[in-house]
Amino acid sequence: KPYILRRLKTDKNVISDHPEKTELKAYCSLSKGQAVLYQESVDSLARDIKNVAGIKRRGVVLSYLMRFKQICNHPSQFIKDGVFASSDSGKFLRLKEICEIISEKQERVLIFTQFKEMTGPLSDFLQSVFGKKGLILHGETEVKKRSELVEAFQKDGGPPYFVLSLKAGGTGFNLTAASHVIHFDRWW
């Protein structure tokens, strides 16, 4: 199998002029709609795990963990209504606050999500924040197109944001044009 060599940011022999990494955890509250869905799911989980045991119980818990992650991203991701209004998600509102600052500084950002189905809604939302279109890369993006997207993002004056799914965009790309990285949701 092929393997990937990675530079470590801590290795000053490789990157002597690289600034130190700054990590910021941005907390946000659930919207009222998210809180209602979340509590309904907690109650449903409590009922469902009473009726199963062993490996089936673990499967039920894992499926609910995925549900909770979707609700926390945006209720529309879980209920699949396609609406994705920014006011319905605490994460979207917090992302707007962060990206408005990035936009004012005319800097660029990478946004990672675990879910392919969130890449489109995130990009649409970010277009309203930045006033420009960005790029999207996920598992269904053709291999040839991927290198074109990376090249377009890396160019001076390139798009202000790049939304990537974690699996498709998490390895093998050199995306140094961004000065910010946001994990909209985290892998397990």
C-alpha positions in Angstrom: 0.0 0.0 0.0 1.1 3.6 -0.5 2.0 5.6 2.5 1.9 9.3 3.3 4.8 11.3 4.6 3.7 14.2 6.7 5.6 17.2 8.0 5.2 17.9 11.6 4.5 21.5 12.5 6.8 21.0 15.5 9.8 20.2 13.3 11.5 23.6 12.9 14.1 22.0 10.5 11.3 21.6 8.0 9.3 24.7 8.6 11.4 27.3 10.4 9.2 30.3 9.6 5.9 28.7 10.3 3.9 30.4 13.1 2.8 28.4 16.1 -0.5 26.7 15.9 -3.4 28.4 17.7 -6.3 26.3 18.6 -9.6 27.8 19.7 -12.7 25.8 20.8 -15.8 27.7 19.8 -18.8 26.8 21.9 -22.3 27.4 20.7 -25.8 26.8 22.1 -28.5 24.7 20.5 -31.4 26.6 18.9 -34.8 26.0 20.4 -35.7 23.6 17.6 -32.5 21.7 18.1 -33.0 21.5 21.8 -36.5 20.1 21.3 -35.3 17.5 18.8 -32.3 16.6 21.0 -34.5 16.0 24.1 -37.0 14.0 22.1 -34.1 11.8 20.9 -32.8 11.4 24.4 -36.2 10.3 25.6 -36.5 7.9 22.6 -33.1 6.4 23.3 -34.0 5.8 26.9 -37.1 3.9 25.7 -35.3 2.0 23.0 -32.3 0.7 25.0 -34.7 -0.9 27.5 -35.8 -3.4 24.9 -32.5 -4.6 23.6 -29.3 -6.1 25.0 -25.7 -7.0 24.0 -24.5 -6.0 20.5 -28.0 -4.8 19.4 -27.9 -2.3 22.3 -24.5 -1.0 21.2 -25.9 -0.6 17.7 -28.9 1.4 19.0 -26.6 3.7 21.0 -24.3 4.3 18.0 -27.2 5.1 15.8 -28.4 7.7 18.4 -25.0 9.2 18.7 -25.1 9.8 14.9 -28.6 11.3 15.3 -27.3 13.6 18.0 -24.4 14.8 15.9 -26.8 15.6 13.0 -29.2 17.5 15.2 -26.3 19.5 16.6 -25.1 20.4 13.1 -28.5 21.5 11.9 -32.0 20.1 12.4 -32.5 19.9 8.6 -29.7 17.4 8.4 -31.6 15.0 10.7 -35.2 15.6 9.5 -34.0 15.9 5.8 -36.3 18.8 4.9 -33.6 20.6 2.9 -34.4 24.0 4.5 -31.1 24.7 6.4 -32.1 28.2 7.7 -29.1 29.6 9.6 -31.3 30.7 12.5 -32.2 27.1 13.1 -28.7 26.0 14.1 -26.5 27.3 16.8 -23.5 26.0 14.9 -24.4 28.0 11.7 -24.8 31.1 13.8 -21.4 30.6 15.5 -19.8 29.8 12.2 -21.1 33.1 10.8 -19.5 35.0 13.6 -16.2 33.4 13.0 -16.2 33.6 9.3 -17.3 37.3 9.3 -14.0 38.1 11.0 -12.1 35.9 8.6 -13.8 37.7 5.7 -13.1 41.2 7.1 -9.4 40.2 7.3 -9.6 38.9 3.7 -8.2 35.6 4.8 -9.2 32.1 3.7 -10.6 29.1 5.6 -11.0 25.4 5.3 -14.2 24.0 6.8 -14.2 20.2 7.5 -17.4 18.1 8.1 -17.9 14.4 8.6 -21.0 14.4 6.5 -21.1 14.7 2.7 -24.7 16.0 2.8 -23.5 19.0 4.8 -21.0 20.2 2.3 -23.6 21.9 0.0 -25.6 23.6 2.7 -22.4 24.8 4.4 -21.1 26.2 1.1 -24.4 28.0 0.3 -24.4 29.5 3.8 -20.8 30.6 3.6 -21.4 32.2 0.2 -23.8 34.6 2.0 -21.2 35.4 4.6 -18.2 35.9 2.2 -20.2 37.3 -0.7 -18.3 35.0 -3.0 -18.6 31.3 -4.0 -16.2 28.8 -2.5 -15.3 25.3 -3.3 -16.6 21.9 -2.2 -14.8 18.5 -2.1 -16.3 15.2 -0.9 -16.0 11.5 -1.6 -18.1 11.8 -4.8 -15.7 14.4 -6.3 -13.9 13.0 -9.3 -10.1 12.4 -8.7 -9.2 14.6 -11.6 -11.4 17.4 -10.4 -9.9 17.2 -6.8 -6.5 18.4 -8.0 -8.1 21.2 -10.0 -10.1 22.4 -6.9 -6.9 22.4 -4.8 -5.0 24.3 -7.4 -7.9 26.9 -7.7 -7.9 27.3 -3.9 -4.1 27.7 -3.7 -4.0 30.5 -6.3 -3.6 34.1 -5.2 -7.1 35.6 -5.0 -8.6 32.2 -5.0 -12.0 31.4 -3.3 -12.3 32.5 0.3 -13.4 29.1 1.6 -13.2 25.4 0.9 -15.7 23.0 2.4 -14.3 19.4 2.6 -15.6 16.1 3.9 -13.2 14.7 6.4 -12.5 11.4 4.6 -12.0 12.9 1.1 -10.2 16.1 2.2 -8.3 14.9 5.2 -5.2 13.4 3.6 -2.9 14.0 0.7 -3.6 17.7 -0.1 -1.4 20.7 0.4 -3.7 23.5 1.3 -1.4 26.2 2.6 -3.5 29.2 1.2 -5.9 29.0 4.2 -4.9 30.7 7.4 -7.9 29.1 9.3 -9.2 25.6 9.7 -12.6 24.9 11.2 -13.9 21.5 12.1 -17.7 22.0 11.8 -18.2 18.6 13.3 -15.6 16.1 14.5 -14.9 12.5 13.5 -15.6 10.0 16.3 
